[in-house]
Amino acid sequence: MTENTVTVREARAHLADHINRAEEGVPTVITRNGAPVAAVVPIADFEALEEAADVMLAREAEAVLAEGGPTVTMAELLADLFTERDGEAA
């Protein structure tokens, strides 16, 4: 698999081309000021990455439970999330 690297400007100008390459299995890395910041990847790769992240988080949660770690209710979790979000907006 060959990887393309382009600047943000090039990616904007040729987005359809990079999408077509992704459909063919070729990712494109997008750089800003020489540093990689994003990628256009085949959807199968993206889905595999999301699935792997879900598996990793589930394993971490199982490990915490196995060690007798703290648990919270969904209501507590949501309250914490909204409290954090409201605190950032202030």
N, C-alpha and C positions, 0 to 999 in steps of 0.2 A: 504494500500500500504506500503510495507516494503522498506526501503531505505538502500542501501549498502554504505559504506564509505571505500575507499581504497587509498593507496598512489599512487603517480605518477608511481613508479616502478611497483607496482602490476597492475595498470591499463594498462601499456604497455605490461606486460607479459600475460594479460588475456583480451585484448581488445575485442576480439570476444565474450567472455562470457558476458561482460558488454553490448555490443550491443544487444545480444540475450535477456538479462534481460530487456533492454529498450523496445524492441519489445513486451515484455510481460507486459509492464506497470510499471516496477520497475526501478526507477532512481538510478544512482550510483554517489555519490559525490567523487571527487578526491581531495586529500589533498597534500600539500607540506609543509614540516616542521610543520605538525600538523594543518595547516590552510586550510580551504576549498578554492580551486582556480578554480574549473571547475566542470561540471557535464555532464554525458551522460544521456539524458532523452528521453522518448518517443517523436517521432516527433510531435504527436498531442499536447503534452504539450508545445513544443517549438513554434509551430505555434500559439497556443493560447496566449502565452506570447508576441510574435511579434504583433499579432492583438491588444492585450490590450495596448501595447506601442503606436501603431499607433492611437488608439482611444484617449489615453491620450494626445498625442501631438496635435491632431486635436482639442480637447477641449481647450487646452491651447492657440492655435492659434486663435480660435473663441473668447476666452475671451479677448485677446489682441486687436482684431479687434473691439469688442463690446465697449471697453474702448477708442477707437480712437487711439490706439497705432500705431507706425510707420509700414509702409509697404515698401517692397523693390521689385524690379523686379527680375526675375530669373537671368538676366545678372549680377545684382549687387550681388546677393547671390553667384553665381558661382565665381565672381571675388574675393569676400571676402574669400571664401573657398580656392581658389588657392593661394591667397596671404598668408594666414595662413600656408598652406602646404609648400610653398616656404620658408617662414620665419623659419619654424622648421628645414628644410633641411640644412639651412645655418650654 
